[in-house]
């Protein structure tokens, strides 16, 4: 069996093993694959493992050996699912591998805004403590999370884990999701979440209803001291509207792990005031990546044994 991993670097930059996939068949791993390289690399493949590399509709007609596409992510917008099904190509995804890691990163960003650890360490290394001449000082106000309102948009597995951590800090939790969940937190409208939250975490999927849900109107509802956190998808935010809000003091700050284009080009959020950006790494702890690879391997083994596990088409 010919197995091709077309963009394996993000999943495995070298600190975990491909051995379990190698046991299944002849394995070829590419760190990254640009569109012009895709067809010659997968032309003979029976199994393709991909994350971001898109398999165009017209290419599926040229891949008669392809029987299985394993997506190393939860989202599966890299292939036409209906067309794949018509061609008897099974497509699987990998759910729930990064729940704890992403929720942890949400709070890494929240804590940076409440305790300013990274920025304070940088200032201390530059001699700021000696310059101030006090035994204790803070260039920025410190915030205690207890009693603050944490608003969550999207109450799936990640949103619920974010809520659990927030509650442990003593925060009050409000959330919005398409349907009310059986969770011990207060359901609210989108307007209420934007209006009441001291910290607003986006943990919802990207779809027509959520695209650019952070826009000039909704930002205007937020408290001037509020912080926006996005570990979901960059397109949830109208980026220019957020830049304007940060520049004009409409909100106090934004912590972002995702942008509309990755890696970014000339993105106006880079360098915007009180905007912290990390490079789409919330999911990428070693533990989460190992879980992800384990799910990918298990999905393929089940397929070969005639079982359908995490099949999305």
Protein Blocks (a to p, Z undefined) as FASTA:
>chain_A
ZZddfblmlmmnolacfklmmmmmccdddfbacfklmmmmmmmpcbdcdfklccdfklmm
mmmkbmbdcdfbfblclbcfklmmmnopacdddehklmmmmmmmmmmmmmmmmnommmmm
mmmmnommmmnopabdcfbacddfehpacddehjafklmmmmmmmmmnopacddddfbdc
ddfbdcddfklmmmmpmbdcdfbdcdfklgokbcfklmmmpcfkbccddfkbfklpcfkl
mmmmmmnomambdcdfbdfbdcdfddfkgopahiacdehkllmgfklmmmmmmmmmmmmm
mmmnopaehiaZZ
